[in-house]
Amino acid sequence: MSKSNEPILNKLFKDSNTYVEAAMEVNKEEFIKVVESRRSVRIYNDSKVKEEDMLECLELSLLSANSSNLQPWEFYWVRDLEKKNKLIDYCLGQPAAKTAQELVVCVARPDNWKKNTQTMLDMFKDKELPKAVESYYTKIVPLAYNQGFLGLFGLIKKISTFLIGLKKSIPREPTSISDMNVWAQKSTALACQTLMLALRAFGYDSCPMEGIDSYRIKKLLKLPKTAQICMVISAGKRASNGVYGKRFRLNKDEFIKVV
């Protein structure tokens, strides 16, 4: 790759990363078992979810891969009985919500990039922060994620990336408020999947729900307009009839493309 086309992250980090971390040994068979046994459970039995297990699963979800480590999500574990009953209603009373022991509202926060960036910088203010890292979070991140008033700066970036992109490869997004919403939803969805896999590894089941009244849920949790409900995840242990049918998937060749 020519120097002019070298990704900016490569330029920032290639000479400064001295951190070494050995990979942990993992059990492939156990992971396959977790993935294959995770089902979207629609009916749960009366078995409780241990509080310490639920907390650990939620904490594990925070280890999910995410863009620039900005973690643009919030998980609301709804335990208040009155709020929980309202949430069940806002999930349209579907059995996956009504019979669940626990409910978690997964919220994407595209508006939190600036706050989370500053929080990370503050965490390192008493330590020697590599210049490459400081440069990334003080220069590259604001340039990438700031869309400006009414998205006007994003429009300028969109035009600029189009013109620059005529001659070389360049990141094309995010250049709009809509792009930022997609950006946050992608990272939040990764954390949601980690939560569901963690629950399965702990012996519990889950169901991601999108058939919900997101407007009323946002009012229930007093979320700002910029927040977006990604999904509601229910948790518990499946009833004997908790899964509606045998799992099937379309032909893998329709989805896995080797080019």
N, C-alpha and C positions, 0 to 999 in steps of 0.2 A: 504494500500500500504506500502510495506516495505521501510525503510529509504533509502536503496541502490537504489531503483527504483523511488524515489521521483523526480519529474521534477525539473530541476535546477531553474526554475523561482519560484517554490514554496519555495525552500530553500532561495532564495534571498529576496522574498517579504513578506513571511508569518508573520514575526515579526516586519516589519517596516511600513506597510501601515496603516496610521491613517486617511487618507483622506475620507471624507464622502460627498456624493452627492445624494440628493433625485431625484428620477425619475420624469420627467415632466409628467403631465397629457396629454394624447393624445386621439384623436378621431379615433377609429377603422374604423368607416364607411367612414370617409373622406379619410383615407389612402387606403382602399380597392378601393374607387372610383378612386384615382390617379393611382393605379396599373392597374386596369381593363381598364381604359381609355387610358393608354399609348399604342400607336400603332407605328409601324415603318411607318412613313408618307413618301410617295414617291413624292407627289406633294403638294407644299405650295401655299397659296394665297399671295397677295401683302401686307398683314398686317405686319407692322414693329414690331420688338422685341425691347422693351424699353431698352436703354443702362443700366439703373440702375437695371432692372430685370435680364439682362444677367449677369451682374457682380455679383449680389447676388447669382444667380444659380451656377456660377463658384466657388464662395467662399464656398457655401454649399457643393459642391463636395469635397472640401478639408477636410471636416469633416468625410469622409468615413473611415471605418475600414481599417487598413493596417498593414503590418508586422513590428513589433517593432517600430511603429510610425515613420518609416524612409521615408515614403511618396515618393516612387520611381517613381514619375511621373512629367510630365510637360504638361500643357494645353496651346496650342497656338490658341488664338482667332484671326483669320485672318480677318483683317478689311481693310488693304491696297488693293485698287481695283485691281491693277495689279497682286498682289500675289493671290488675291481671284480668279481672272479669270484663272490663271495658276492652282490653286488648283482644280477648277472645272474640268479643262481638265485632271488633274491627277487622279480625281475621275471618269474618263472615260466618263465625260459628262452626267452621270446619272441624271435623273430628281430630285432626292432627294438632289443633290448638286446644280444643275443648277437653281432650283426654290427657294432654301433656302434663307432666309434673313441673316442667320449667319452660319459660319462654324468654327468648333473647331477641331484642330488636337490633338489627345490624344497620348502622347508619354510616353513609359515606359523607365525608366532610371536605369538599374541595376548597372550602373557605379557610381551612386551618393550616394551609401550607406555610404561611408567613409566621404564625405563632409557633408552630412545631419546629421550624427552622431556627428561630431565636432560642427556643428551649434547648435544642441540641447545642447551639453555640455557647449558651450559658453553662451547660453541664461541663464544658471543657475550658471555661474561662480561667480556671486556676491551674490548668495543665498546659503543657507545651503542645499546641495544636499544629500539626503539619501544615505548612503554608498551602499545600495543594488542597487539603480538606477545607481550610478556611476560605480559600479562593473559590472553591466550588459552591459553598453555601452562602457566601456573601456576594458572588457575582453571577455564577451560572444559574443557580436556582431562581433568584429573582427574575433574571432575564427569561427563563423558561416558563415560569408559572404565573408571573404577574401579567394580567390582561388589561389592566388600567381601567379608568372610569368608563362604564358602559361598554367595555371590551374594545375601546379604541386602540390601545396599545397592541392588543392582539391582532387587530386588523393590519396595523403597520407591520407586525411580525409576519403575518400571512403573506403580504405583498413582498416583503424582503426575502423570505424563504423561497418564494416562487422564483424570484429573479436569480438568487444565488444558486438555487437548485437547477437552473438551466445548464450550469457548468460543472457542478459537483454534487455529491451526495450530502444531504443535510437533514437533520431532524425536522419533520414537517409539523409536528404537533407538540404541545398544545398551543393553538393560536386563537382560541376563542373561549368564552365561558362554557359553551357546550363541550368543547374538548376537555376542559377541566373537570366537568361532571363525569365524562367517560373515564378520565384519568383516575379519579377517586374511586369510581365504582369498580374498576379493574382490581385495584389493590384491596378494596374491601371484600370483594368476592373471593380473593385468594385466602383472606383471613377467615371467611365463612367456611370454606372447605376445610381448612386446618381445624377449625372448631368441631366440625362434624366428624372428621377422622379421629380427632382426639377423644370425642365422646364414645365412638365405637371401640377404640383401643382400651377405654376404661370399662367396657362392658355395657354401654348404654346405646340408645338409638336416637335418631334425629329425623327431622323433616324440614327442608327449606320451603318457606311459603311466600309466594308472590301474589296470590289472590287475596289482596288485603286493601284496606282503605288507608292509603299512606297519608292522606290529608289529616284524617282524624288521629292517626297514630302520632303524627308530628305535633298536633295540638296537645295530645295526652302527655307527651314527654317535654312539651314546651321548647321545641326545637326551632331554630331560626329558619327563615325561608330558604336559605342557601343550603341547608342540610337536606340530604336525600335518603329515603328509606331504601336500602338495598334489598333486604328480605327480613322475614321473621323466622327464626329457627326454634323449633320445639324440641324438647328432649325428654327422655324417659326410657322405659324398657318396653319393648314391643309386646302387645297382646298376641295370643295365638293366631288371631285373624288380622294382625296389625299391618301386614303387607298385602296389598290388593291383588297381586298376581306374580307369576314367575318373571324374573328379570329377562328382558331381551334387548338387544341393540341391533341397529341396522348394520348392513354389511360394512365391515371395517374399511374396505377399499373406498367407500364413499367419503371417508373422513381422514384417513391416513394417506398422505400423498408423498411418495418418494420421487424427488425430481433431480 
